[in-house]
Amino acid sequence: MTEGSESHGVRSSPLWFGPEDRPLFGWLHVPEFGQARGGVVLSPTLGIEAVNARYTFRCLADRLAKAGFAVLRFDYDGTGDSAGADDEPGRVDAWLRSIRTATALVKGLGLFRVGVVGLRMGATLAAEIFGSGSTSINDLVLWDPCASGRTFLREQSALWAFTLGAEARGDGSIETPGLVYDKDTVAELSALVIANGDGDGPMADRVLVLMRSGRTGDRRMNERLAMPHAERRDIRGQEDLVDVHPDAATVPEETVAAIVEWLALGAETATNVPIDPDAVGRTRATVVVAPDGASIEERAVSLGPLGLFGIMTSRSESGDVSGGEGDNLAPAEVSPTILFFNAGVIDHVGPARLWVRLGRQWAQAGLQSVRFDLSGIGDSPVHAGQSSQVIFSTEGLDDVADVLRAVGPGDPSNAVLVGLCSGAFYSIAGAIDEKVRGLCALNPILTFKLPVADSNEAWATQEAPEGRRVISGGMKGWVRTMPAYDRINRIVKRLPSPAWWIINRVAVETPPALRLKKAVDAGVNVLVIAGTDEGRWLKGGEGGTLRQLERTGRFRMEVIPGLEHGLFEASTREVAVGILTEHVTRNFGAPG
């Protein structure tokens, strides 16, 4: 079981709550001194916007806790680490029910004041609930609310079409980055509006509406929110939070500060109430019941000396999910533990929630897995002097070693590492260092030179500090200092395959194929899945080396035409999932 983490006057604890057969996952943030004057529920938006905003919600929760609040951030049913799947029927009702369940949990803490902060579609869903008068709260923040579900879907599908050139689907469903809404969900979500109608109640004692500067808003929504007790403010920086790639999302500091200040003002005279976060919710839960009746259970785990956050998924024949301190993280049998790595700044749930899905699916085949966050990403703490949200860092290499020793204290090599993009970079490094049983690298980035400093733009051209490792693989220093390097790099990528052998030997410190060869030579079973462009970079001029690796019986490479780099596109992602699942279960699944 994981301990609650403490940082700068805040204690946060992971928990599952709600129905035993359909648990929701969340984090409870409380003041370090154990007393709170009010409670706040953070209601997230949907899809890729929720991915972008996860770190901002963590920051907001911490700052509200410092201001004296008990704060619950959570995942809707079928999203994040909560039970369920995103393709099940009744999605909108499930999301509304999730907000009600989260609000009931916070109200149950006995606090004198309770508020809800809803972002984008989270604001629209919250307005639907609290506008009907069925549930009462003191404070409601509608943060950049969507006037309707139809508006949200139109914006998301347009973003996806612009990004990928994707065409409309012909079955009434709508695809957005990382998520497909089936036709029933499209209809249900489209019917959700913030407007005058049946729900014309006050929503809350106090309401704060935060609108993007320069946006007038939908007329019907404006009429609905024109309440005497409602305050409207313009905000800046919203586009840099939800309208960018996840790796580029930034915390809108002014907006976060305004929310904290506004909620604190409403709770000025509230009395403090003692809060024991360890007595709230559960640290383990059954998330799936397999067709054969076995329970697939998950529990929060603390990994290594820093206490990296992870979630372990395993099969329980008895359905017993009891346990606590002293639980052994090592697998009960000889089957290896699967480790899922971050992809960029996407947290442990994985791209398009893929690590959650695969972990639960593979558990039914008897495979235990841990999806975790590297230091400074997702829900893990940072090392001393380390910055948050840094994709490539030397601390990450130390994290990999720590996690392998935590999940396999007797045999750190009894693991299979699965990673996408930067996660594949760390997976390959860990596989070589620890000589693990298996490696599954999806669209690996192998030409990046790991920085000594904890900045994505600080390349390791100087000597590495004592005790630090620098994995070289990028272009050599003299190449990077050439004028118009970026333009040259774009031209190089278009060169015919034979020219790549020369480039890899002259201009690249460690050619990608040779990096993979190191893993195979270490006895690791290697699977590489790549899209067209990534495959060309990996294969270019290295056909002989790759054929040599294949002859060992420990190397397999699959190139999927059109595979989108981040696995956000559904059809090619499913092809990758099929290959990955077949490979893992055949090579590492439990006997029988």
ABEGO torsion letter per residue (X at the ends): XBBBBBBGGBBBBBBBBEBAABBBBBBBBBBAAGBBABBBBBBBBBEAAAAAAAAAAAAAAAAAAAAGBBBBBBBBBGBEABBEBAABBGAAAAAAAAAAAAAAAAAAAGBABBBBBBBEAAAAAAAAAAAAGABBBABBBBBGBBABAAAAAAAAAAAAAAAAGBBBBAAGBBBBBGBBBBAAAAAAAAABBBBBEABABAGBABBBBBBBBGBAEBAAAAAAABBAABBBBBBBGAAAAAABBAAABBBBAAAAAAAAAAAAAAAAABBBBBBBAAABEBABBBABBBAAGBBBBBBBBBBEAAGBBBBBBBBBAAGBABEBBGBBABBABABBBBBBBBBEABBAAEBGGAAAAAAAAAAAAGBBBBBBBBBGBEABBBBBGBBBGBABBAAAAAAAAAAAAAABAABAABBBBBBBEAAAAAAAAAAAAAGBABBBBBGBBAABBBBABBBAABBBABBBBBGBBBBBABBBAAAAABBGAAAAAAAAAABBAAAAAAAAAAABABBAAAAAAAAAAAGBBBBBBBBAAAAAAAABGAAAAAAAAAAAGABBBBBBBGBBAAGABAAAAAAAAAAAAAAAAAAABBBX
